[in-house]
Amino acid sequence: MLARNWRGGGGELDLVVQQGLKLRIVEVKARAADDPVGLESVGPEKQRKLIGAARAWMREFEPQFDEVCFMVVLVEPGGMTFVDDAFDVE
C-alpha cells in the first residue's frame, strides 16, 4: 500500500496500491444489507474528485507505473465485491 486516506487535489483517496507496474486507486464503499446502491454511488462528481486527487498524488509522489486503474470495493455484510477498472478517465 502506497497511501491511505490521502487528501489533495480536491478529493480523498481511500487507498493507493501498486501491483507490479499497475497503479490502483481504490475507493471503498460500505453498504448496509438493505442498501440497494452499489457502484452507482461513485457517480460523475465522485469520479471527478477521485481523478483530481489521483493526479495530485501522482504529481507529488511520481510513482513508476505503466497503467492506472480505478477500483471500487463494495463492503457488504455478506462479503466484499471488487470492481476493477470501475470507470474510465476522460
N, C-alpha and C positions, 0 to 999 in steps of 0.2 A: 504494500500500500504506500502510495506516494503522498497522499493528502487525505484529510478527513475534516469535514465541516469547514472547508476553506471559503473565505468570503473575499470577493473582489469583482471588479468589472460589472457591478450592478446585480450580482446574484451570489448564490452559495452553491458549492459543490459538495454533495454528501461524501463521495469517495472518488479518488483518482487512483487508478490501478494500472500498472503496466505489466503486460504478459508478453514476453519476448519484445517484439517491436510494435506491438499493438497497444495503444493507449486507450483505456476505457474510462469514460466519465460516467459515474454511476449515480442515478437518482433512486433513492429508496422511499417507497410509499407504503405506509402501514394501513391496513384495511380491517375494519370490523367484519364479522361474519355476515352481517346483513347489509353491508355496503356494496351496491352493485357497480360502483365506479371503479375502474381499473386504470388501464393505460390512458383513458380519456382525461384523467386528472393531470396529465402532462401535455396540456394544450399548447397552442401557438405562443401565448405570453410566457408560460413557464419555459418553453423551448428557447425563446429569445433570451431569457435571463441565463439559462444554462450555457448557451453558446457564448454569450458575453463573458461570463465568468470563466469558461474554459479557455477562451482566447487570452484573457488577462493572466490566468495561471500559466499558460504556455509561454507567454512573453516573460514572465517573472522567472520561471524555472528552466526554460529551454530544454525540455527533455528530448532525448533521441528516440524517434519513432517513425514508422512507415505509414501507419494508419491510425486514425482516431475514430472511435465509435461511441455513441451514447447508449447506455444500457439503463433499463428501468427494472428494479427489483420490487415486486409486489409482495409484501409480507402479510400473510393472512393467518387466521387461527389454525388452518389445516396444513400450512407449509408456505413455501415461497415459490413464486413464478419469476423466472429470469427472461427478460425480453432484450436480446442483444440487437444492436442496430435498430433501436426503437424509433428513431426518426433521423431524417437527413438534414444536413446543413446546407442551406441555400445561399 
